[in-house]
C-alpha cells in the first residue's frame, strides 16, 4: 500500500500501529512480547493452549481506565495485573493465566507505553501469573484517554471450596487486612497539586498471599478486595445478599494519617475510597485470632484488624462512631473520585 | 453521598453508571445481565467457576473499536462475539465461555447500548457460547469513541491436534470459504454516503461450523479468519513463518460485485479488506476436493474455492492476475479502512 511517514522509530503511537500490519506486529513484539515473554505466549497464534488444570477453574475479567496512567505506587499496567489477580484470589483461587487487551490512543508516547508494559510484566512475575494472550487496538487521538486495559484471568481453586456471601451468618466477624483508601488518595494526589503529597503511595498489590494464608485454616465465609465504592460498597452488598446488619466500629477501621487529613480537608469519606491491595474477610468468630495471626505474619497484613460483626436485624450498614454515636452507611451513588481503577 | 440528578431512567449513560455503586449495578443488571442470562453468569461474584473441560483448553482475546457501532449485517456487539469465537474456531477449538469488557463513553444512548447488548447475546446463543463474566467502565465524554468491547474466550479442542503454520508444506493448497471484503466495505458504507449502499452486508458470523466441518477429515494444516489486513496479511504471515512462496490466482479469489465496484472506484485492493466470517485454510493437496465438498454443504461455505498453492521458492506472496501477469502482494503498512473491527 502507500508509504507511511511515521514508522516505529518515531516516539509516539500512530494509527498505523493498530491496523493489523507490520507496524502493529513490531509494536506488539517490541513493547509487549519482549517484556511479557513466557513459554505459553505466542503472538502469532489465534489462541494458545493452556496446561490441564488440577482443581476447579475460575474465570474473571476487569477493565482499567485510571487517570493519570502513572501514579505513586503503581500505574495502569501493574493495576491491570493486580486487579484481576485479586478478583481470582478473593474467590479462593490461585491466579494462573491472564489475557491482556490494550486500547491505545494515537499520540501516546511509546516510552510511556514501554514503562507501563515493563511494570505490568513485573507485577505479573511477582504475582506468579503468565500473560499468555493479548490484543492491541489503536484509536484516534481524542478517543481513548491515552490507554485503557482489560485483563481476563484463569485461576484454580480447591474443589468443593464454599466461599460466598451466602455462607455468611449472624455472629460472624469482619476483618480488614490493612489501612483503607491509600489507592484512592494516591491517584488523586497524582492528578492534583495539593502541596501535601508526602510519602503516600497506592496500596496496589497482589492479595494472593493474604487470601491463601487465610484459606490455610477453616471458617472463612467470604473475601473481597474493596476497590470501586470501597468498604461501604462491600458492606452494603453483604446486607443486600444476606438480609443481615453489618455493624462496623469506626475507631477500629485503619486509615493512614495523610488519607484522613485529605478526607477531613476535602470532605471525602474514607469508607468510600478504593483500595487495590486490601482484603475484607468475613470469618467464623472462632477464627478471628488465628486469621489475624496468619495475616500479621505477612508484610501486607501487618496492620490487619477486626473491624466489625454481622448481626441479625435490618439489612443496613451501621457505623459506630468514635463518640459512641451511630450512622448508616449508604451505598455509593455519586463518586467523589472517578477513574481510580 | 450526594444526590445525583441523572438516574438510570434517563436515556444516556452517565459517569455515575461506572462508579461501582447503585447506578452501575442497575446498568449491568438491566442491560447486560438481562440479555446474557445463563446459569454460569453471576454478576455478584468476583470470579465464576467453570465446568471441567474434557480436552485441551485454548484461550484467546480480542478488542473491538469498530465505527460506526452499528452497520449492515452486524454491530460491535455481535462482532465482539464472532471475533473471539472465530479465533478459537480457527485454532481447532469448540468455543465454550467468554468474558466481556465494556468501556462505555458517557453520553452513549442507553437504547443503543441495549440494542447492542441484545445483538451480542443473540450472537452468543447462535454460536453456542456463554458469556460468564463481565466488567463495565464508563469514561468521560470525548474519551471513549462511544463504546469499546473486549472479549476473552475459552474453548476446547482434541488433545494432540497439530494445526499451525509450522505444519504447512510446499504443494499444500489454499482454500477460502467465501467472498472476501464484505465486512470492510459494509462498515465503510455505514460511515459514508456513496449512494450505492445496495444490499451489501457484513459477513460477520461464527466460522465454527466451517472449521469443525474441515476438522472432521484429515490433512488440515492451518486455518485463519482474514480480519484486519485481509487475505494479504495471512499470506504474508505464512511466507514469513515457512520461508515458502504463497501463489494465489486472482481470478479464483471470490469478490462480490459491489465490493469490486467500490474497490475499483476508490482504489482499494480487496486483498487487504477485512472479513469477519470467512476462513482461509491450508490443506494437504489430497484433501482439496473433500474439504470443498464439506464446506459447500454449509450455507456459509457455498462459495468456497481453491485460490492457490504453497510452493518452494522465495518467501513472498505472488498474485497471478487475470491477464497472466504476476504481482507481489506486500504486507499491509497503512490501512485504507481503519477501525473496521
Interface residues (C-beta under 8 A of the other chain):
Chain A: X1 X2 X3 X4 X15 X16 X18 X19 X20 X21 X22 X23 X24 X44 X45 X46 X47 X48 X49 X50 X52 X53 X56 X57 X58 X59 X60 X61 X62 X63 X64 X65 X87 X88 X90 X91 X93 X97 X99 X100 X101 X102 X103 X132 X133 X134 X135 X136 X137 X139 X140 X142 X143 X144 X145 X148 X150 X152 X153 X154 X155 X157 X164 X165 X224 X225 X227 X228 X229 X233 X237 X241 X269 X272 X274 X330 X331 X332 X333 X334 X335 X336 X338 X339
Chain B: X1 X2 X3 X4 X15 X16 X18 X19 X20 X21 X22 X23 X24 X44 X45 X46 X47 X48 X49 X50 X52 X53 X56 X57 X58 X59 X60 X61 X62 X63 X64 X65 X87 X88 X90 X91 X93 X97 X99 X100 X101 X102 X103 X132 X133 X134 X135 X136 X137 X139 X140 X142 X143 X144 X145 X148 X150 X152 X153 X154 X155 X157 X164 X165 X224 X225 X227 X228 X229 X233 X237 X241 X269 X272 X274 X330 X331 X332 X333 X334 X335 X336 X338 X339
